[in-house]
Amino acid sequence: MSKKNVFIIGLDDFNREKLERLPQAGECAFHGALDKSDIRNIDAFDVPALIDKATATMEAFDGTIDAVATYWDFPGTLMVAILAERFGVPGPSLEVMFKCEHKYWSRLEQQKAIPGNVPPFRAFDPHDENAYGKLQLMPPFWIKPIKSYRSFLAFEISDEHQFYGVMEICRDRQGFIVEPFRQLLKTYDMPDEIAGMSETFVAESPISGAQCTLEGYVHEGNVVVYGVVDSIRTPDSSSFSRYEYPSALPLEIQHRMIDVARLAVGQIGLDNSPFNVEFFYDQTADKVWLLEINPRVSQAHSDMFEKVVGISHLSVMVDLALGRKPKPLERAGQFNVAAHFMLRTVDRGRVTRIPSDEAIARITQRQPGTEVKIAVKPGQHLTELQGQDMYSFELAQVYIGGRDQMELLDKYDEALAALQFDIEKDPEVVVS
């Protein structure tokens, strides 16, 4: 029997290996509609050209086209809907994908279903010289573009002076993701009240507490959550230090989040798609806050599921792309807990040395199951990295499994000692 052909937007070696270890690999062949290098670590997004390239690759394929999927954010998720419709394979609605991804549009929909779990928010135009006064939000508050990923162009604002201080950065750099996103809204005839907005940023009152992400899916209108991942930040910072699975939050809190997620996802109308929904739990107020809805599996979590469950949750993505209900994920992995650590620096400068292959091999030999991905190259200036948050630079990702959290942290400390980076720091600017 011939295999089903599944085309991945942004296929990379790391996740290809996980796809090839899935039970579905016996019946599926995985192909790259686009490579990761087409959509990550690039200087600009030409989405129409990317759509044309993926279309040409799929049309030239000598075989059936049975599914299209991605585990990447923009433009991957939108392209799934576009290409699924073009090739007549299962997939979500493009308008619903836009509703998830447009941060202001998504908030409007969420507010209809879960008003008590959404913070006050306002849209604004960074070119408006009177934007701050129109927000009518008490600082501190956060600002972020209507579309971004990995907290790109997200700033915590403490006063009016700081607000206008970062507006130049927002205006200069919103062209990277916001402008191609807005062009797609117009190209695919989204409602004019959204596509025609001059406001390209959103301001929100701060929400805080323990952060986590619900991984789930919708199949034929049935919303299922199958895992909760903790998102742990660096102390005194908004940058993530690690993701950890399974969550340490009380089950009662997890179930409250699941109930809220079902209402929000149902309101938006997402169907036949995976999703991950980010939440905060404010223990002081005993309140759960929904941060955002992403219509995809998180590839940042794929290794953790493989370590704990035994297979990656890319299994869910593949089943949905084929139009069928995903099989339950049971904990049958090698480890009780797993984490995805992000090795970061706050220093600006040029990378002069990265860990050697030999150093990485020694760590992975001493720690079975540990994997290391280096995110920078010698000679690269850290400001050249695309899609970073605004407060740090990611040097590497380290994937570790263990018996418990203590063992995870001990293993990471051992890995840190071996993974040496040298950075030639930029000269400090002295303001006279």
N, C-alpha and C positions, 0 to 999 in steps of 0.2 A: 504494500500500500504506500502511495506517495505521501510525503510529509506535508503538513500545512506550513505555509510560508508566512512568517511573522516579521514585519519590517519595523525596525526600531529607529526613531529619530534621536540621533545623538549617541549611537552605539559606541561603547568604549570597552577596552580589554577587561577592566576590573569587573564590570557588570556582565559582560559577555560570558565570563567564566561562571558567574552565578546562574545565568540563564541556562547554560549548558549542563548544570548540575540539577536542574529542576526535573520533576517527574515528567513534565510536558515535553522535555527535550527528546524523548523517545518518539513523539509524534510530530514535533515541530522543528523547522529549520529557521534560525534567526539570521536576519540580514540587516545591514545598515542602510536605511533610507538616506540618512545623513550620519556622518561620523561626529563624535564629540568635538573634534577640532573645528567643525563647521559652525558650532553654536556656542563654544566656550573659549575664553581667553582670546577673543577677537577684538578688533578696534571699533567695529561698527556692525550693526545688524541691517542687512539688506534682505528683509523677510520675503518680498516677492521673488527675489533670486533664489533664496533657499527653498521656497515652495516649488519653483521651476526645477531646481536641481533634484529634489526628492522625487518629484513627479517623473522626471526623465529616467531616473534610476529604476523606479518601479515599473514604468512602462517598458523599459528595455529588458526587464527580467523575463527569462524563458521559463515560465511556470505560472502557477496560480498565485494570486495575491489574496491571502486569507485574513490578514489582520495588520493593523498599524497601531503602534503604541509608543510611549515614551515615559521616562522617569525623570525628565528635566523640566524645569520651569520654562519661562519665555525663551524662545518662541515655540518650544516643543509641544506644550499642551494645546495651544491654539492650532498648530499644524496637524495634530492628531485628528481634530474635528474636521478640518478642511480636507485632509487627504482621505479620511474615512468616507466622507460623502462623495468625493470624486471617484473613488474606486469601488464604491458600493459595498463596503465592509462595515461591521458593527462599530459604533462610536457614539460619543455624546453630541448634543446639539452645540453648534458654535456659539449661539447667543448665550446659552447657559454658561459656557466656558468663560465668555467675556464677563458675565455677571459675577463669577467667582473671582476672576483675576483683576478686574477694575476695582481698586480698593474703595473708592467712593460709592460706586454702584452696588458693590457687595454690601457695604455698610447700610445703604438704604433698604436693601432687601432683608438683611438681618434684623434691622430695627422693626420691621413689620411683624416678625415672628418671635423675637426674643428681646424686646426693648430693655428689659432689666439686666441683660448680660452684655450690653454694648455701651461703651463709654460715649460721652458727648463728642461730636466730631463736626468739622466744617471743611469744606473744600475752599481752596484759594489759588489765586494766580500769583506766581512768584515775581511777575513783572509789575504787579500792582503796588505802587508806592504807599498805599494806605491799607495794605493787606492785614497788618497786625491788628489795627483797631477794629476791623470788620469781623475778626474771628470771635471776639467776645468770649475768649477762653482765658481762665486764670492760669498763669504759669506756675509751676513748670508744665509743659505739654510736649508732645512729640509731633514732628512733622515728617512726612514721607511722600514719595511720588505716588500718583494714582496707579503706577505699575513699577515694580522693581523686584529684585530678589536678593537674598542674603543681606538685608538691611542697607542696601546701596542707597545713598542720599537720605538716610534716616538720621535725624538729629534730635536730641533732647534740648528744648529751648527753655531757658531760665528767665529771660527778660527781652524787652523790645530791641535793645542794642544788639544782643546776640542774634535775634531773629533776622534783622536786616544784614548782619554780618555774614550769615550763611546764604543769603538770597543770591549773591553773585555766583557762588558755587552751584546752587540749584539751577540757576538759569543757564550756566555754562555747560553743565553735565547732564541735564535732563534729556538731551538729544540722544544719549546712548540707548536707553530703553523706552522712555516715555514717548518720544516722537514716532519711532516705528510702530509702537503700540497704538497710538492715536490714529496713524495712517490706516492701520488694519481696521479699526472701528469704522472709519469712513468707507474704506474699500468694500467692506462686507455689510454696509447699510444698517449699522446699528442705530437705535433711536437717536434722533438729533439732539435731544436734551442731554444725552451722554456723549455722543460722538462730537457734538459741536461745542462742548464746554471749553471755555478759556482757562478754567481752573485746572491745573495739572498736579497740584499737591493737596494733601489732606493733613489737617491738624487734629490731634486727638488728645483728650485728657489722659493722663498717665494711668495705666493699670499695672499692677505689680503682684508679686507673690511667687509661688512655685509655678514654674512654667512646664508645660508638657504638650505633647502632640498625640492626637488620636489618629490612628491609621484605620481606614475603613473603605467601604465601597457601597455603591448603589447598583442593584441589579433588578430590573423590571419594577422599579419604585420601592424596593425593599432596602432600607438603610441598615448596614451591618458595620459594627466596629469590632475589630479583631485584635487590637493591640494598643497599648498606651506607652509612650516613650517619654522619659523625663529629659528636659532641656536645661542643662545646668550652666550657669554663667560664671565667668571669672569674677572673683570677689571685687567689689567696688567698680564694676564695669558692666556695660551692656553687651559685651561680646560673649559668645558661647565658648565654654571650655570643653564640654562634652555632651553627647547624648547617651542615655543609659536605658536599657531595656531588660526586664520589665520595669514599669514605674513603681516607685516606692510610695506613691500617694495612697491614702486609704481608699478601699473599694467603693465606699459610699460616695466619695468625692468623684471618683472616676465615673460612676454611674450617673451622677448629676450632670457631668460634662457630656456623657453620651446622650442623655435626654435632650440637652440643649443643642447638641450637634445635629440630632435627627430633625429637630424643628427647623433649624437654619438651613440645612441642606435640602429639606423638603420644600421650604419656601422658595429657594432659588430654582429648584426644579432639576437639579443634577440627576442624571440617570445613566446607567450602563457605563459607569466610570469609577475608578478608584478615587480616593480623596485622602488628604490629611488635614486635620483641623487643629490649629494651635490655640491653647488656652492658658490662662493664668488662674491660680487659686489663691485668693487673698484670705489667708487664715484668720487675720484679725477681724475682718468683716464677715467671714464665712460666706464668701461670694465667689462664683466662677465667672470669668470674663472671657468672651470669645475674641481672639486676636485676628485670625484670618482663616479662610478656607482655600486650600490648594487642590485643584482637581487632578491629582496624580498620586502615585506612590512616591514617597521620599527615597531617592536613591541613597541619601545619607544614612538611612536606616537599614538598608538591604543586608549588610554584613551582620548586624546585630540579630536580625531575625534568623538568618542562616545559622548562627552560632547557638541560639537558644531553641528555636523551633526545629531546626534540622534542614529546612529549606528557606530560601529567601522569600520575602513577600512579593517579589517580582512574579511569583506564581499567581497571585491575585490579578496583577496587571495582564498577564498573558491570557488567563481564562476569560476575563471581561472583554479583551480585544477580540477573542474568538466568539463572543456573544453568548457565553455560558456562565452559569453561577459558579463562583470560586468554591473550591473544596475547603473545609475548615482547616485551620493551622493548629496543630497540636504540638505541645512542647516535647520534642524528641531529639533535641540537639545535644551537642557535646558539653555545653556549659549551662549553668543556672542563670547567669547574668552576662551581659555583654555591654561594651561601650565603644563609642566612636569619639576619640579624643581629637581636639583641634589644637595643634601646637602653634601658638601665636606670638607675635611681638608687637609692641607699641612703637618701636623705634622706626624712624624713617631712614632709609639708606639703601646701599647697594649690596647685594649678596656676593660674598667673595668665596664662601665655601659651603658645601652641603655635605650631609653624611655620605660616606662611601658605600658602595654595594656590599663590601665586606662587613661594615658595621651593621648594616641592616640585616644581613644574613645571620650574624651572630645573635642578634636579638630574636629573630624569628625561629632560630634553632633552639634557643634557651626557653622560648615561650611558644609552644605549639599552638597554632591557631592565630597568632598575632600577625597582622599585616601592616605595612607602612607604605604610604603614598607621599612622595615629596612633591610639594606644590610650586617650588621655585627652582630657578636655574642659576648657576654661577654667572655673575656679570649682570644679572637682572636687577633693575631698581624696583623696590617694593611698590612704588607708586604706579608702576606699569601693570600691576595685577588688576584685572578687571573684575567688577562685581563684588568687591570687598565691602565690609561694613566701614563706617566712617571713623572708627576708633582703634582699629588694629589691622594687622596683616597676617594671613594664614600661611605658615611655612610648610606644614605637613599635617597629614591625617594618620592617626594610629588606631587600629582596630584590635580590640582585646576582648577575650572571653575569660570568665573565672567562676569560682565557686560562689563568691559573694562580692559585695562592693569593696571590701577591704583588699581582697586579692587583686581586683581590677586596679585600684590605686597603687598598690605595691608594684605591680607589673609596669604600670605607666611610669612610675618614678625610675625604675630600672631602664626603661626605654629612653627616657629623657637624658639619662646620664650618657647614653651611647650615641644619641642623635645630636651631633654637634653642628651648629651653624655659625658662620662668621659673617657679620654684617658691618660694612664700613658706614658708620652713621653720617648723616648729613650734618654739616656745620650748624650749630645753633644760631638762630637769627637774633641778634641783639637789637632791641628797640631802644633808641636813644630818647 
